[in-house]
Amino acid sequence: MSESLTRRAVLGGAAGLTALAATTGSAAAAPAGARGVFHGKVVAITGATSGIGREAALLFAAAGAKVGFCGRREEQGRQVEREIRRAGGDAVYLRADVRIPEQVQAFVDGVARRYGRLDIAFNNAGIHLGKPLHETTVEEWDDVHLTNARGVFLATRYEVPHLLRAGGGVIICTASSQAEHTRPGHSAYSASKRAVQGIVRAAALDYGAHGIRVLSIDPGTTDTRLVRPPGIPDELWAQFKQAWGPLNVYGLPRMAEAKEIATAVVALARPDFDYLSGTSVLVDGAMSIGRPMTMPPGFPIPGQ
């Protein structure tokens, strides 16, 4: 097993879900003008050009929401925007880097201006770093925290005034199972996600009386570009996932798919959960309650 795959592959990256599935399906299946559970609601999502954020944008749009989303990769953002619109949904991509305050504010204000309000925010943008603490540079540490923790702070800071004007709403932030159950070589990443949990809990106290629910979702290892090393062929990656699952996830012996995490996010934004706030919802297939993570022995990685 190569060191890069070992480091990156360990990213810790119910009734409401049943009801959600009945009202959403997939974005591709949503008829034009469909009235879903989020009809008339406006959603802002950071980091939605791929992975969990992308799937959440598709699901919210399929359920009737108007979706504004951002990310740094413009080509992928435009593709997601077109996919939603072709399916009859309403979405707009606005390029923004969550490390830059002016861009975050312009994104949030732009979504609210385009659609007239803001009701739900999914602060999802994040990056991963797998290195022992003493090998982590100051620049790397800062970049992880600027993206993962300060990015959530900035997005929340600019979203709250719009939610207050709307009379309430929901903010969901992506933390990680590693905020509670960290792995070797993840000091910067785990600390940044623990900070996200702290922001969520404090914000829930600040704004609960104003009708704003704030919570985090803590995914387990999920098949996204943050976990999959670049250049790994599809067949080899599928073999790795098949071997990795039973070794690491006792409850549901496989790696999560991005849509599964996004489905949980969208479900938690529903009014069904109107008394859920200030907490972190662990969605990891029971990985965290099993034994420590194990890499498949002797797994053939090209070039090793």
C-alpha positions in Angstrom: 0.0 0.0 0.0 1.5 3.3 -1.0 1.9 6.0 1.7 -0.2 8.5 -0.2 -3.1 6.1 -0.5 -2.8 5.1 3.1 -2.9 8.7 4.3 -5.7 9.9 2.1 -7.9 6.8 2.2 -8.3 7.1 6.0 -10.3 10.3 5.7 -13.2 10.3 8.0 -14.6 11.9 5.5 -34.5 6.8 9.1 -38.2 7.8 9.0 -37.2 11.2 7.7 -35.0 9.6 5.0 -37.9 7.4 3.8 -40.1 10.5 3.5 -37.3 12.3 1.7 -36.8 9.6 -0.8 -40.5 9.7 -1.6 -40.4 13.4 -2.3 -37.1 13.8 -4.1 -35.9 10.8 -6.0 -33.1 12.1 -8.2 -32.7 15.4 -9.9 -32.8 13.7 -13.3 -36.3 12.3 -12.4 -37.8 15.6 -11.1 -40.4 16.9 -13.6 -40.3 20.6 -14.5 -42.4 22.7 -12.0 -42.6 19.8 -9.5 -43.7 20.9 -6.0 -41.5 19.1 -3.5 -41.0 19.4 0.2 -38.7 22.4 -0.3 -40.9 24.3 -2.8 -40.4 28.0 -2.4 -37.3 27.6 -0.2 -33.9 29.0 -1.1 -30.7 27.0 -0.4 -27.1 28.2 -0.4 -24.3 25.5 -0.6 -20.6 26.0 -0.4 -18.3 23.4 -2.0 -20.9 21.9 -4.4 -18.9 21.3 -7.6 -18.4 17.7 -6.7 -18.9 15.1 -4.0 -21.4 15.6 -1.1 -22.1 19.2 -2.0 -22.9 18.4 -5.6 -25.3 15.6 -4.5 -27.0 17.8 -2.0 -27.5 20.5 -4.7 -29.2 17.9 -6.9 -31.4 16.6 -4.1 -32.5 20.0 -2.9 -33.3 21.1 -6.4 -35.3 17.9 -7.0 -37.3 18.6 -3.9 -38.3 22.0 -5.2 -35.7 24.3 -3.7 -34.0 27.1 -5.6 -30.3 26.4 -5.1 -27.3 28.8 -5.2 -24.0 27.1 -4.8 -20.3 27.9 -5.0 -16.9 26.3 -5.5 -13.5 27.1 -6.9 -13.8 24.9 -10.0 -15.8 26.9 -12.5 -16.2 24.2 -15.2 -17.6 21.6 -12.8 -19.8 24.2 -11.3 -21.4 25.1 -14.6 -21.9 21.4 -15.3 -23.9 20.9 -12.1 -25.9 24.1 -12.8 -26.8 22.8 -16.3 -27.7 19.3 -14.9 -30.2 20.8 -12.4 -31.7 23.1 -15.0 -32.1 20.4 -17.6 -34.0 18.4 -15.0 -36.4 21.3 -14.5 -34.8 22.7 -11.3 -33.6 26.2 -10.5 -30.0 26.7 -9.7 -27.2 29.1 -10.1 -23.4 28.6 -9.7 -21.4 31.5 -8.4 -17.6 31.1 -8.1 -16.2 31.7 -4.7 -13.3 30.7 -2.5 -14.4 30.2 1.1 -10.9 31.3 2.3 -11.6 34.9 1.0 -14.2 36.8 3.1 -15.2 39.2 0.2 -16.0 36.2 -2.1 -18.0 34.4 0.6 -20.1 37.5 1.3 -20.6 38.1 -2.4 -21.7 34.5 -2.9 -24.2 34.5 0.0 -25.6 38.0 -0.8 -25.8 37.1 -4.5 -27.9 34.0 -3.8 -30.3 36.0 -1.6 -30.5 38.8 -4.1 -31.2 36.5 -7.0 -33.9 34.5 -5.2 -35.2 37.2 -2.8 -34.4 35.4 0.5 -32.4 32.6 2.1 -33.9 29.7 4.1 -31.3 26.9 4.3 -27.5 26.9 4.2 -25.2 23.9 3.8 -21.7 24.9 4.6 -19.8 22.0 3.1 -16.6 23.3 1.5 -13.5 21.6 2.8 -10.1 20.1 2.1 -8.1 17.2 3.5 -4.6 16.8 4.6 -3.0 13.5 5.8 0.4 14.1 7.5 2.0 13.5 10.8 1.9 16.6 12.9 5.7 17.3 12.8 5.7 17.0 9.0 2.8 19.4 8.5 4.0 22.9 7.5 2.6 26.0 8.9 1.3 26.9 5.5 -0.5 23.6 5.2 -2.0 23.9 8.7 -3.3 27.4 7.9 -4.8 26.3 4.6 -6.7 23.5 6.1 -8.1 25.7 8.9 -8.8 28.6 6.6 -10.8 26.4 4.4 -12.5 24.0 6.8 -13.0 26.1 9.9 -12.8 29.7 9.0 -14.7 29.0 5.8 -17.6 27.7 7.9 -17.4 30.8 10.2 -17.4 33.2 7.2 -20.3 31.5 5.5 -22.4 31.4 8.7 -21.5 35.0 9.5 -22.9 36.2 6.2 -25.9 33.8 6.1 -27.3 34.6 9.5 -28.5 38.2 8.6 -30.5 36.8 5.7 -32.0 34.0 7.9 -32.9 36.5 10.5 -34.8 38.6 7.9 -36.6 35.4 6.7 -37.7 34.7 10.3 -35.6 31.6 10.8 -34.0 28.8 8.9 -31.4 26.0 9.0 -27.6 25.9 8.8 -25.9 22.6 8.4 -22.1 22.3 8.3 -19.9 19.5 7.3 -17.7 18.3 10.1 -16.4 14.7 10.1 -16.4 11.5 12.1 -12.7 12.4 12.7 -13.8 15.3 14.9 -14.6 12.6 17.5 -12.6 9.6 16.4 -9.4 10.8 14.8 -6.8 8.7 12.9 -3.0 8.9 12.8 -1.6 11.6 10.6 -4.7 13.8 10.7 -3.9 16.5 13.3 -4.7 19.5 11.0 -7.8 17.9 9.5 -9.3 16.6 12.8 -8.6 19.9 14.6 -10.3 21.8 11.8 -13.4 19.6 12.0 -13.5 19.8 15.8 -13.5 23.6 15.3 -16.6 23.2 13.0 -18.4 21.4 15.8 -17.6 24.2 18.2 -18.8 26.9 15.8 -22.1 24.9 15.3 -22.7 24.6 19.0 -22.1 28.2 19.8 -24.1 29.4 16.8 -27.0 27.2 17.8 -27.1 29.1 21.2 -26.7 32.5 19.6 -29.6 32.1 17.1 -32.0 29.4 18.4 -34.3 32.0 19.9 -34.6 33.5 16.4 -35.8 30.3 14.8 -32.4 29.3 13.3 -31.4 25.7 13.7 -27.6 25.0 13.5 -26.1 21.6 13.4 -23.3 19.6 11.7 -23.2 16.3 9.9 -20.2 14.1 10.6 -19.6 11.7 7.6 -17.5 8.6 7.8 -15.2 7.8 5.0 -17.0 8.7 1.8 -16.1 8.0 -1.8 -15.2 11.5 -3.0 -12.2 13.2 -4.6 -10.9 14.0 -1.1 -10.5 10.3 -0.4 -9.6 8.8 -3.7 -6.0 9.6 -4.7 -5.7 11.1 -8.2 -4.6 8.7 -11.0 -6.0 5.5 -9.5 -7.9 3.6 -12.2 -11.6 2.9 -11.6 -11.1 -0.9 -11.5 -8.3 -0.6 -8.9 -10.3 1.8 -6.8 -13.3 -0.5 -6.9 -11.1 -3.4 -5.7 -9.7 -1.2 -2.9 -13.1 -0.2 -1.7 -14.4 -3.7 -1.7 -11.4 -4.8 0.4 -11.5 -1.8 2.7 -15.1 -1.9 3.7 -15.3 -5.2 5.7 -12.0 -4.3 7.4 -13.1 -1.0 8.7 -16.9 -0.7 8.9 -18.5 -3.4 11.1 -22.0 -2.1 10.8 -22.4 -1.5 7.1 -19.2 -3.0 5.7 -18.5 -0.6 2.9 -17.4 3.0 2.1 -20.2 5.6 2.0 -21.3 7.1 -1.3 -21.6 10.9 -1.5 -25.4 10.7 -2.2 -26.0 8.8 1.0 -24.4 11.6 3.0 -26.2 14.3 1.0 -29.5 12.5 1.6 -29.0 12.8 5.3 -28.2 16.5 5.0 -31.3 17.2 3.0 -33.4 15.1 5.4 -32.1 17.1 8.4 -33.1 20.3 6.7 -36.7 19.3 6.6 -39.2 20.8 9.1 -39.7 17.3 10.5 -36.5 17.9 12.5 -37.5 21.3 13.9 -36.3 20.6 17.4 -32.9 19.3 16.3 -30.1 21.9 16.8 -26.7 22.4 18.3 -25.6 18.8 17.7 -23.5 16.7 15.4 -25.1 13.9 13.5 -22.8 11.0 12.9 -23.4 9.2 9.5 -20.6 6.6 9.3 -22.2 3.2 8.9 -21.2 2.4 12.5 -17.5 2.6 11.6 -16.6 4.6 14.7 -17.8 2.0 17.1 -15.7 -0.8 15.6 -12.0 -1.5 15.7 -9.3 0.9 14.4 -9.0 1.4 10.7 -7.1 -1.2 8.7 -5.6 -1.0 5.3 -6.0 -4.1 3.0 -2.7 -5.9 3.2 -0.5 -6.1 0.1 -2.9 -4.1 -2.0 -1.4 -3.6 -5.5 -0.8 0.1 -6.1 0.8 1.0 -9.5 4.4 2.1 -9.2 5.1 0.4 -5.8 
